[in-house]
Amino acid sequence: MVWMWSHLPAGQLRGELTTYKILVVEPLSNKTVGHSKGKHKHTSITPNGLAPYTNYTIKVQACTSAGCGPNSPLISQTDEGVPIGVTFLTSVPGSNSILWSWESLSTNQLRGELAAYEVLSFNNHQWMTNMKSTSYLQNNLTPFTNYTIQVRACNAKNCGPAMLGTNATLTAAPSSSTNGEITLITRRTNSLVLEWE
């Protein structure tokens, strides 16, 4: 981020400019996060180390050998940054589905406004977007099988790192007992011998 201002006209400056005093303040904490050092006669400043998607106040004072004038504050917001990774809280398996849930990220953690959570499930191999929900039901799965998904948070400019989640579906009763017909092979007084595929 670059802040720029115009030189004061000679009538308002009332002397020769010796320096601009510059303070960069985070308004919520009122903490000074940057200031000019030495003689600064340029009409711009590029402060380093600012947090993404944060409001800052810059205060500029024109100074002559007689002293400094009043400051002219300007509030500005830094651009959105890369969100942090989401954290998986739970995954609840069923025999044909897994319900995945993760913690909602704050605006500070998103380093911007939430555009979407994106989910990549390895059984369909594509990112699903436009999800504002913090859960995803993965269904039509095979019982007693491991599944993995990735989830990432996105703001208007960037997507954060994808977090991996793995779980297995539960076992289920067989869908049938045989693949074909049951055939009677032998019949005795106290037993039957059956055959099936």
Order of alpha helices (4+ residues) and beta strands (2+ residues): beta-alpha-beta-beta-beta-beta-beta-beta-beta-beta-alpha-beta-beta-beta-beta-beta-beta-beta
